[in-house]
Amino acid sequence: MFKRYFIDSPVNERARAMTRLTLEGKQQEAFELELLDKQGQLHQFEVIEVPMRGETGDVIALEGMAHDISERKREEEKFRVLFESSSLANLLYAEKGILDCNHAFLSLFGYEHKSEVLGTKLNPLAKEVQPDGRSAEDSLSQLMQQSLKKGHQQSEFIYRRANGESFLAEMIFTATTMNDEHVFIGIIQDLTERKQAEREIIQAKDDAEQANRAKSEFLSNMSHELRTPLNGVLGYAQILQNDKQATTQQLESLQGIESCGQHLLTLINDVLDLSKIESGKMEFNITVVNLPKLIKGVYDIVSHRASAKGLAMNLEIQSDLPTSIKTDATKLRQVLI
């Protein structure tokens, strides 16, 4: 009657074999057994059998204990699915070598079957000398020790694929126990593309900084080339304004030339200031400034533009306006214009 709860499975075939060994007095190790309950639900048990011997020493009966491990098996199956389906290279590792790995691990290292790597230690798969200058064996040993101490640890390793190609990888070990033995759940990620992207970002940054320096140098040189002839024009305009034979109309024209020249000089300073702002080197030159004169200069510049468009423009300066203020004349002129 009890047989109806048994099912045919490889697990139960092994259980029968273990029971036969126990009856022969040769087996006392735990084994697994699968049974159905009254509702037809599958349960998995861990069984320990002990032979009972008669006066002659022969095995006359078996005494056993069974523990339901169905829940543990379901959790193990969930872990197995996650382990195998992960896109990252996963492995289960111990002192004696690789206990298990997923297909992503095989793909990363260029192997086809688990049998090619199971039982193998990781250090033969790595280059002899690692990025920290130590041997692969010493680096792996330290990673395991730190994992046991902290719970998890990560490090970079240089590994070799089955075809001999080297690649840099990040390896994370998480320490746990299985059957009273220290084991490590490992994740290995190829860093080749990430490192290439980092190099490209650094190169792009260097190129941008070099281009910015070249631009600043160009602006500085261009400013010098423009200022030299412009200062000559402004100088001659100031000299001609001192000519006592100049008519009122000529003086107004000369003042217009000077104002426009000053405006061009301001534009040059604007370009240089933009370059300084971009480089974070903006400076202020605070001096005592004749405010009415500065406003009049701005008016002369703007009035010429207004006249060119057929517009009338008048300047009225209030009597209570301060004559002198402390400011950066160039910056104030830039704001007003």
Protein Blocks (a to p, Z undefined) as FASTA:
>chain_A
ZZmmpccdfklmmmmmmmmmmmnopaccdcddddddfkopacdddddddddddfkopafb
dcdddddfklmmmmmmmmmmmmmmpmbdcddddfkbcfbdcfklmmmnopabfklmgopa
fklmpcfbdfkopafklmmmmmmmmmmmnopacdddddddfkopacddddddddddeehi
acdddddddfklmmmmmmmmmmmmmmmmmmmmmmmmmmmmmmmmmmmmmmmmmmmmmmmm
mpmkbcfklmmmmmmmmmmmmmmmmmmmmmmmmmmmmnopaccddddddfklmmmmmmmm
mmmmmmmnopacdddddfklcfbdcddfklmmmmmZZ
